[in-house]
Amino acid sequence: MKKFKELKKFGSNLSHFANKSKVAITAGAVALMSTSAMAAVTVDPSTGAVSGTLETSIFFSAAAVILTALAGIIVMKWVIGLMKRA
Protein backbone atom coordinates (compact mmCIF):
# COMPACT_ATOMS: atom_id res chain seq x y z
CA MET A 1 0.00 0.00 0.00
CA LYS A 2 2.88 2.35 0.82
CA LYS A 3 4.46 1.84 -2.59
CA PHE A 4 1.12 2.60 -4.27
CA LYS A 5 0.89 5.92 -2.39
CA GLU A 6 4.45 6.80 -3.41
CA LEU A 7 3.70 5.92 -7.03
CA LYS A 8 0.50 8.00 -6.96
CA LYS A 9 2.41 10.97 -5.51
CA PHE A 10 5.11 10.59 -8.19
CA GLY A 11 2.45 10.52 -10.93
CA SER A 12 0.81 13.69 -9.66
CA ASN A 13 4.20 15.42 -9.65
CA LEU A 14 4.73 14.42 -13.29
CA SER A 15 1.35 15.79 -14.34
CA HIS A 16 2.18 19.09 -12.61
CA PHE A 17 5.46 19.22 -14.56
CA ALA A 18 3.62 18.46 -17.81
CA ASN A 19 1.28 21.42 -17.26
CA LYS A 20 4.25 23.74 -16.75
CA SER A 21 5.89 22.37 -19.89
CA LYS A 22 2.78 23.05 -21.96
CA VAL A 23 2.69 26.64 -20.75
CA ALA A 24 6.39 27.12 -21.52
CA ILE A 25 6.06 25.61 -25.00
CA THR A 26 3.00 27.76 -25.77
CA ALA A 27 4.73 30.93 -24.56
CA GLY A 28 7.80 30.11 -26.64
CA ALA A 29 5.72 29.49 -29.75
CA VAL A 30 3.86 32.77 -29.32
CA ALA A 31 7.14 34.64 -28.83
CA LEU A 32 8.62 33.02 -31.93
CA MET A 33 5.59 33.86 -34.06
CA SER A 34 5.45 37.42 -32.79
CA THR A 35 9.14 37.94 -33.58
CA SER A 36 8.55 37.52 -37.29
CA ALA A 37 5.63 39.94 -37.11
CA MET A 38 7.86 42.66 -35.64
CA ALA A 39 10.66 42.27 -38.17
CA ALA A 40 10.95 44.47 -41.24
CA VAL A 41 13.21 42.30 -43.39
CA THR A 42 13.86 42.67 -47.10
CA VAL A 43 15.82 40.43 -49.43
CA ASP A 44 17.56 41.85 -52.47
CA PRO A 45 16.62 39.47 -55.33
CA SER A 46 19.76 40.12 -57.37
CA THR A 47 22.34 39.57 -54.62
CA GLY A 48 20.34 37.64 -52.04
CA ALA A 49 21.47 40.05 -49.31
CA VAL A 50 19.17 40.27 -46.31
CA SER A 51 18.64 43.61 -44.62
CA GLY A 52 16.15 44.97 -42.14
CA THR A 53 15.39 45.79 -38.55
CA LEU A 54 13.79 44.13 -35.57
CA GLU A 55 11.60 46.11 -33.16
CA THR A 56 13.19 45.33 -29.78
CA SER A 57 11.36 47.81 -27.54
CA ILE A 58 8.45 45.40 -27.12
CA PHE A 59 10.79 42.65 -25.92
CA PHE A 60 12.54 44.94 -23.44
CA SER A 61 9.27 46.27 -22.03
CA ALA A 62 7.90 42.73 -21.63
CA ALA A 63 11.13 41.63 -19.92
CA ALA A 64 10.92 44.61 -17.56
CA VAL A 65 7.35 43.73 -16.60
CA ILE A 66 8.26 40.09 -16.00
CA LEU A 67 11.35 40.95 -13.94
CA THR A 68 9.39 43.46 -11.86
CA ALA A 69 6.68 40.88 -11.18
CA LEU A 70 9.26 38.25 -10.18
CA ALA A 71 11.03 40.71 -7.90
CA GLY A 72 7.70 41.60 -6.28
CA ILE A 73 6.92 37.93 -5.68
CA ILE A 74 10.34 37.31 -4.14
CA VAL A 75 10.07 40.35 -1.88
CA MET A 76 6.58 39.34 -0.75
CA LYS A 77 7.79 35.82 0.10
CA TRP A 78 10.69 37.34 2.04
CA VAL A 79 8.37 39.69 3.96
CA ILE A 80 5.91 36.89 4.77
CA GLY A 81 8.81 34.74 5.98
CA LEU A 82 10.01 37.54 8.25
CA MET A 83 6.50 38.03 9.63
CA LYS A 84 6.13 34.31 10.38
CA ARG A 85 9.43 34.26 12.30
CA ALA A 86 8.56 37.30 14.39
ChimeraX attribute file (.defattr): number of C-alpha atoms within 10 A of each C-alpha:
attribute: neighborCount
match mode: 1-to-1
recipient: residues
	/A:1	6
	/A:2	7
	/A:3	8
	/A:4	9
	/A:5	10
	/A:6	11
	/A:7	12
	/A:8	12
	/A:9	11
	/A:10	11
	/A:11	12
	/A:12	12
	/A:13	11
	/A:14	12
	/A:15	11
	/A:16	10
	/A:17	11
	/A:18	12
	/A:19	10
	/A:20	12
	/A:21	12
	/A:22	11
	/A:23	11
	/A:24	12
	/A:25	11
	/A:26	12
	/A:27	12
	/A:28	12
	/A:29	12
	/A:30	11
	/A:31	13
	/A:32	11
	/A:33	11
	/A:34	11
	/A:35	15
	/A:36	11
	/A:37	11
	/A:38	13
	/A:39	13
	/A:40	11
	/A:41	11
	/A:42	12
	/A:43	11
	/A:44	9
	/A:45	8
	/A:46	6
	/A:47	7
	/A:48	9
	/A:49	9
	/A:50	10
	/A:51	10
	/A:52	9
	/A:53	10
	/A:54	12
	/A:55	12
	/A:56	11
	/A:57	9
	/A:58	11
	/A:59	12
	/A:60	11
	/A:61	11
	/A:62	11
	/A:63	12
	/A:64	12
	/A:65	12
	/A:66	12
	/A:67	12
	/A:68	12
	/A:69	12
	/A:70	12
	/A:71	12
	/A:72	12
	/A:73	12
	/A:74	12
	/A:75	12
	/A:76	12
	/A:77	12
	/A:78	12
	/A:79	11
	/A:80	12
	/A:81	11
	/A:82	10
	/A:83	9
	/A:84	8
	/A:85	6
	/A:86	6
